[in-house]
């Protein structure tokens, strides 16, 4: 593989990873907003959620995914690795 191909591969991987992080966590936050439960959050016998979810850390994950998406797009647009 040529160096350009490796750079494109890394940039596409950054783009895909960021989109998965931002999209998946964003959907989980939307579900929490609608139902009050995160996906996979345990509930007790009465149907009440166990534990408290960390909403700020979920938003940080969405923001981090968005940054990775922008970083991957910048790398693809510039034709260099990591956009530099």
VENVEN-V827187 format. One record per pair of residues at least 6 apart in sequence whose ideal C-beta (glycine too) atoms are under 8 Angstrom apart, sorted by the first residue. I is the first residue (numbers start at 1). J is the second residue. D is the distance in whole Angstrom. If there is no record, write none. Layout:
BEGIN
I/J/D ; I/J/D
END
This chain:
BEGIN
1/9/8 ; 4/79/7 ; 6/81/8 ; 7/75/7 ; 7/79/7 ; 7/80/6 ; 7/81/4 ; 8/76/7 ; 10/75/7 ; 10/81/6 ; 10/82/7 ; 11/72/5 ; 11/75/4 ; 11/76/5 ; 11/81/7 ; 11/82/8 ; 11/83/8 ; 12/72/7 ; 12/76/7 ; 13/72/8 ; 14/68/5 ; 14/69/8 ; 14/71/5 ; 14/72/4 ; 14/75/7 ; 14/82/8 ; 15/68/7 ; 15/69/6 ; 15/72/3 ; 15/73/6 ; 15/76/7 ; 16/72/8 ; 17/65/8 ; 17/68/6 ; 18/64/8 ; 18/65/5 ; 18/66/7 ; 18/67/7 ; 18/68/3 ; 18/69/4 ; 18/70/8 ; 18/71/7 ; 18/72/6 ; 19/65/7 ; 19/69/6 ; 20/65/7 ; 21/61/6 ; 21/62/7 ; 21/64/6 ; 21/65/3 ; 21/68/7 ; 22/61/8 ; 22/62/5 ; 22/63/8 ; 22/64/8 ; 22/65/3 ; 22/66/5 ; 22/68/8 ; 22/69/6 ; 23/65/7 ; 25/58/5 ; 25/61/5 ; 25/62/5 ; 25/65/7 ; 26/62/5 ; 28/38/6 ; 28/39/5 ; 28/58/7 ; 29/55/7 ; 29/58/6 ; 29/59/7 ; 29/62/7 ; 31/37/7 ; 31/38/7 ; 31/39/6 ; 32/38/5 ; 32/53/7 ; 32/55/7 ; 32/58/8 ; 36/49/7 ; 37/43/7 ; 37/49/6 ; 38/53/5 ; 41/49/5 ; 41/50/7 ; 41/51/7 ; 41/53/7 ; 42/49/7 ; 42/50/4 ; 42/51/7 ; 43/49/6 ; 43/50/6 ; 44/50/6 ; 71/82/7 ; 71/83/6 ; 74/83/3 ; 75/81/6 ; 75/82/5 ; 75/83/4 ; 77/83/8 ; 78/84/8
END
